[in-house]
Amino acid sequence: MERLKVSLCGIELDNPVIPASGTFGYGYEFAELYDINCLGTFSFKGTTKDPRFGNPTPRIAECSSGMINAVGLQNPGVDKVISHELPLLKGCFHKPVMANVSGFSVEDYAYTCEKLDAEPQVGWLEVNVSCPNVHGGGMSFGTSPEAAAQVTRAVKAVTTKPVIIKLSPNVTDIVSIAKACEDAGADGISLINTMLGMRIDIARRRPVIANTMGGFSGSAIFPVAVRMVYQVANAVKIPVIGMGGVSSAEDVIEMMLAGATAVEVGAANLVDPFVCRDIIRDLPGVMDKYKINNLKDIIGGVQLWEKM
C-alpha cells in the first residue's frame, strides 16, 4: 500500500514496521507462522565475529509491563551466519534485511561489518554500540561520544551500505552521542536499546537472573523511548529508527510523530509472534482515524508543529 511506504537511508520500505534484533531470530522461524514479506524489513539476531554461547541461565525475568533479559549475544558467529542462516533466510524473505552487529573491540566491529556488507541480502548494517569495550575497561562503546564515533568511522571505512548506529539509553546525554556518530559518518541512528534493570527472588534472596542485571524492555519503557527519539531526531539530520516498548499501530504513529522514519518492535514479538503482522494490518485504519494520508508526511510532526 503506497501510503505506508517510507524511505530508510535511500532504500524504500513497504511500511515502517521492523522486528527488532534479538526478538525475531534470523526470520525463517517466524516464516513458519506467516508470510514475513509483509514486513518493511527486520533486524536479525545480533552477530559477532566469533560464536558465543551467551550468559549462564536463568537469562529472563518477567516484570509487569516488560521483561529483563541477559542472553549475552548468543549467536553462531559471522561465518556461520553467512554460510547457514542467510541461505535459509533467502528462501522465505525476499527483501533487503538489516544485519545487527555487535563487537568487543573496534576491530571486531569492522571485521564483522565488512563481511556482512558483502552479502547481497543485507541492505543495512545496524551497529549495536551497547557492547562492553574490552580494551576500554569494559565500559560500553555507546556511553562515550568519542568511542561511538570511533566505531562508526571504522565501520564506514570498510563498508558501502548504510550504517545505522544503535544507541543505549543508559547514558546521561544521548544527543551528544548521536551527533558524534552523525559527524563520524553514520547514515542513521536507531534507539533505544534496553534499559538496565534487575529483579530479586524474594524467597531465595538472590537475583532472578544469573547475570544479576539485564536489559529491561517492554511497554513500560515506551515513554522514555519516545522522549529520546524526539531529542535525537531534533538534533541530527540523518534518519532515526525508533524502538522501545512499541506494541501497536498507535505506538508506531507516535514514534513517527516524534521523528522516527521507521519503527522497530522488540519485546512484543516474544509475547505475540503475530504482533508485527497485526500492526501492519491495523495501520491504515489508525491512519484514517487520525486523518493521516501518508506516513512519510508525519515524520517529525511534533517538531513541525512546534515551529509553526
C-alpha positions in Angstrom: 0.0 0.0 0.0 1.6 3.3 -1.2 0.5 5.3 1.8 2.5 3.1 4.2 5.8 3.4 2.3 8.9 5.2 3.7 12.5 5.5 2.6 15.2 4.4 5.0 18.7 5.6 4.1 17.7 5.5 0.4 16.0 2.1 0.5 12.2 2.1 0.1 10.2 0.1 2.7 6.7 -1.1 2.0 5.9 0.0 5.6 7.9 1.3 8.6 7.5 -1.8 10.8 10.7 -3.7 11.6 11.0 -6.6 14.1 14.0 -5.7 16.4 17.2 -7.7 16.7 17.1 -10.5 19.2 13.4 -10.9 19.0 13.0 -12.4 15.5 15.9 -14.8 15.2 17.0 -15.0 11.6 13.5 -14.7 10.3 12.8 -18.2 9.0 11.4 -19.3 12.3 8.6 -16.7 12.1 8.1 -17.5 8.4 6.6 -20.8 9.6 3.8 -18.7 11.1 3.0 -16.1 8.4 4.5 -14.5 5.3 7.2 -12.3 6.7 7.4 -10.4 3.4 4.6 -8.2 4.7 7.3 -6.6 7.0 9.2 -3.4 6.0 12.3 -5.4 6.8 13.7 -7.0 10.0 16.9 -6.8 12.0 18.3 -10.2 12.5 19.9 -11.6 15.7 22.9 -9.7 16.9 26.0 -11.2 15.2 29.6 -11.2 16.4 32.9 -12.1 14.9 33.2 -15.4 16.8 30.5 -17.8 18.0 29.1 -17.0 21.5 27.3 -19.3 23.9 25.9 -16.4 25.9 25.4 -15.9 29.6 24.6 -18.6 32.1 20.9 -19.3 32.8 18.4 -18.1 34.0 18.6 -15.3 31.5 15.0 -14.0 31.6 13.0 -12.3 34.3 9.4 -11.3 33.8 8.1 -7.9 35.0 4.8 -6.1 34.9 4.7 -4.3 31.6 8.0 -5.7 30.5 10.8 -8.2 30.8 14.5 -8.3 31.7 17.0 -10.4 29.6 20.7 -11.1 29.8 21.1 -13.5 26.9 24.6 -12.4 26.3 24.7 -12.1 22.5 24.4 -15.9 21.9 25.0 -16.4 18.1 26.9 -18.8 15.8 29.4 -16.2 14.7 29.5 -14.2 11.4 30.9 -17.1 9.2 28.1 -19.4 10.2 25.5 -16.7 9.8 26.8 -16.2 6.2 27.1 -19.9 5.3 24.0 -21.2 7.1 21.5 -18.6 8.4 21.4 -16.3 5.4 20.7 -19.1 2.8 17.8 -20.3 4.9 16.5 -16.7 5.2 16.8 -16.2 1.4 14.2 -19.0 0.9 11.5 -17.1 2.8 12.3 -13.4 2.8 12.7 -11.5 -0.5 13.6 -8.0 0.7 16.9 -6.5 1.9 17.4 -7.5 5.6 19.1 -5.4 8.4 22.2 -7.0 9.8 22.7 -6.3 13.5 26.3 -6.4 14.5 28.0 -6.4 18.0 31.6 -6.5 19.0 34.0 -6.1 21.9 36.7 -4.1 20.1 36.7 -1.6 17.2 38.5 -4.3 15.1 35.7 -6.8 15.9 33.0 -4.4 14.6 35.0 -3.6 11.4 35.7 -7.3 10.6 32.1 -8.4 11.1 30.5 -5.4 9.2 32.9 -5.8 6.3 31.9 -9.5 5.9 28.2 -8.8 6.1 28.4 -5.8 3.9 29.5 -8.1 1.0 26.3 -10.2 1.3 23.6 -9.3 -1.3 20.7 -9.9 1.1 22.0 -7.3 3.6 20.5 -3.8 3.0 21.7 -2.0 6.2 24.2 -2.6 8.9 22.7 -1.8 12.4 25.7 -1.5 14.7 25.0 -2.1 18.4 27.4 0.1 20.4 26.0 -1.1 23.7 28.7 -3.8 24.0 31.5 -3.6 26.6 34.8 -2.3 25.2 37.3 -5.0 26.3 40.2 -2.5 25.6 38.4 0.3 27.4 37.9 -1.2 30.9 34.6 -2.9 30.0 32.6 0.3 29.5 30.1 0.2 26.6 31.2 1.9 23.4 27.8 3.7 23.5 28.4 5.5 26.7 31.0 7.9 25.2 30.7 10.1 22.1 34.3 9.5 21.3 34.1 5.7 21.5 30.8 5.6 19.5 32.4 7.8 16.8 35.5 5.6 16.7 33.4 2.5 15.9 31.3 4.5 13.4 34.4 5.6 11.5 36.0 2.2 11.5 32.8 0.5 10.1 32.3 3.2 7.5 35.8 2.8 6.3 35.2 -0.9 5.2 31.5 -0.8 4.1 29.4 0.5 1.3 25.9 0.0 2.6 24.1 2.3 5.1 25.4 2.1 8.6 22.8 2.7 11.4 24.3 3.1 14.9 22.1 1.6 17.7 22.4 3.6 20.9 21.9 2.7 24.5 19.6 4.7 26.7 21.8 4.1 29.8 23.6 7.4 29.3 23.3 11.0 30.6 23.3 12.7 27.2 22.2 10.6 24.3 22.0 13.6 21.9 25.8 14.2 22.1 26.5 10.6 21.3 24.1 10.6 18.3 25.6 13.8 17.0 29.1 12.3 17.3 28.0 9.3 15.3 26.5 11.5 12.6 29.7 13.6 12.4 31.7 10.3 12.1 29.6 9.3 9.0 26.7 7.3 10.3 23.8 7.1 7.9 21.2 6.6 10.6 20.6 6.2 14.3 18.4 3.6 16.0 17.2 3.9 19.6 16.6 2.9 22.2 18.2 -0.3 23.2 17.2 -1.9 26.5 17.5 -0.1 29.8 19.4 -1.6 32.7 17.1 -3.5 35.2 17.1 -6.1 37.9 14.7 -8.4 39.7 15.2 -10.2 43.1 13.7 -13.6 44.0 12.3 -12.8 47.5 12.1 -16.4 48.6 15.7 -17.2 47.6 17.1 -13.7 48.4 19.1 -13.5 45.3 18.8 -12.0 41.8 16.4 -13.8 39.4 18.9 -13.5 36.5 22.3 -15.3 36.8 24.0 -12.2 35.4 22.3 -10.2 38.3 21.2 -7.4 35.9 19.9 -7.3 32.4 18.2 -5.3 29.7 14.7 -4.1 30.6 12.3 -3.8 27.7 8.6 -3.8 27.0 5.8 -1.3 27.1 7.0 0.3 30.4 9.9 2.0 28.6 7.9 3.4 25.7 7.6 7.0 27.1 11.4 7.1 27.7 12.0 5.8 24.1 9.6 8.4 22.6 11.4 11.2 24.5 14.9 10.1 23.4 13.7 9.6 19.7 12.3 13.1 19.8 15.5 14.6 21.3 17.8 12.8 18.8 15.6 13.4 15.7 15.5 17.1 16.6 19.3 17.2 16.8 20.5 15.2 13.7 19.9 15.3 10.0 20.1 11.6 9.4 17.1 9.1 9.7 16.2 7.8 13.1 14.6 4.4 13.8 12.5 4.4 17.0 12.1 1.5 19.3 11.4 0.6 22.9 8.1 -0.7 24.1 6.3 -0.5 20.7 3.3 -2.9 20.6 0.6 -1.3 18.5 -0.1 0.8 15.3 -0.8 3.8 17.6 2.7 3.4 19.1 4.2 3.4 15.6 2.3 6.6 14.7 3.5 8.2 18.0 7.1 7.2 17.3 7.0 8.7 13.8 5.5 11.9 15.1 8.5 12.1 17.5 10.8 11.9 14.5 11.2 8.2 13.6 11.4 7.3 9.9 10.9 3.6 10.8 9.9 1.8 14.0 11.3 -1.5 15.5 9.1 -3.8 17.5 11.1 -5.8 20.1 9.7 -7.5 23.3 6.2 -7.6 21.9 7.3 -10.3 19.4 8.1 -12.6 22.4 4.6 -12.2 23.8 2.7 -12.4 20.5 4.6 -13.7 17.4 2.0 -12.1 15.1 2.2 -8.6 16.5 4.2 -7.1 13.6 1.8 -8.6 11.1 -1.1 -7.2 13.0 0.4 -3.8 13.5 0.8 -3.5 9.7 -2.7 -4.7 9.2 -4.0 -2.1 11.7 -2.0 0.9 10.4 -4.4 2.0 7.6 -7.4 2.1 10.0 -5.4 4.1 12.6 -4.2 6.5 9.9 -7.8 7.0 8.8 -8.9 7.7 12.4 -6.3 10.4 12.7 -6.7 11.7 9.1 -3.2 10.7 8.0 -2.9 10.3 4.3 0.7 9.1 4.1 3.0 8.0 6.9 6.0 9.8 5.4 4.1 13.1 5.9 4.0 12.7 9.7 7.7 12.0 10.3 8.8 14.6 12.9 5.3 16.0 13.0 5.8 17.2 16.6 8.9 19.3 15.6 7.0 20.8 12.7 4.1 21.7 14.9 6.4 23.4 17.5 8.0 25.6 14.7 4.6 26.9 13.4 
